[in-house]
Amino acid sequence: MPQLSPLNWILLFLLFWTAVLVVSVMIWWTKKNSFTCTNLKKASILENKWNW
């Protein structure tokens, strides 16, 4: 294994943790509950019970 300069080790460390953070955010983004337009329409229909 070739020896790396300290700056390269720091950059590799930052790159690794950036990749871990990006992957975890992408997993969270796909798992989170989002309010879509259909949910808002259903909520407004259920909420507005009165005809005035």
C-alpha positions as CSV (number, residue, x, y, z in Angstrom):
1,M,0.0,0.0,0.0
2,P,1.5,3.3,-1.0
3,Q,2.0,5.9,1.7
4,L,-0.3,8.9,1.6
5,S,0.4,12.4,2.8
6,P,-1.4,13.6,5.9
7,L,-3.6,15.9,3.7
8,N,-4.7,12.9,1.6
9,W,-5.6,11.0,4.8
10,I,-7.7,13.9,6.0
11,L,-9.4,14.1,2.6
12,L,-10.1,10.4,2.6
13,F,-11.6,10.7,6.1
14,L,-13.8,13.6,5.0
15,L,-14.9,11.8,1.9
16,F,-15.8,8.6,3.8
17,W,-17.9,10.4,6.4
18,T,-19.6,12.6,3.7
19,A,-20.5,9.4,1.8
20,V,-21.9,7.9,5.0
21,L,-23.9,11.0,5.7
22,V,-25.3,11.2,2.2
23,V,-26.4,7.6,2.2
24,S,-28.1,7.9,5.6
25,V,-29.9,11.1,4.4
26,M,-31.1,9.3,1.3
27,I,-32.3,6.3,3.3
28,W,-34.1,8.7,5.7
29,W,-35.6,10.7,2.8
30,T,-37.1,7.5,1.2
31,K,-38.5,6.3,4.5
32,K,-40.1,9.5,5.8
33,N,-43.8,10.2,5.7
34,S,-44.7,12.9,3.3
35,F,-47.9,14.8,2.8
36,T,-49.0,14.5,-0.8
37,C,-51.7,16.3,-2.6
38,T,-54.1,13.4,-2.3
39,N,-53.6,13.4,1.5
40,L,-54.3,17.1,1.7
41,K,-57.5,16.8,-0.4
42,K,-58.8,14.0,1.8
43,A,-58.0,16.0,4.9
44,S,-59.8,19.1,3.6
45,I,-62.9,17.0,2.6
46,L,-63.0,15.3,6.0
47,E,-62.3,18.6,7.9
48,N,-65.0,20.7,6.1
49,K,-68.2,19.1,7.4
50,W,-70.3,22.2,7.4
51,N,-71.9,23.6,4.3
52,W,-71.3,27.3,5.1
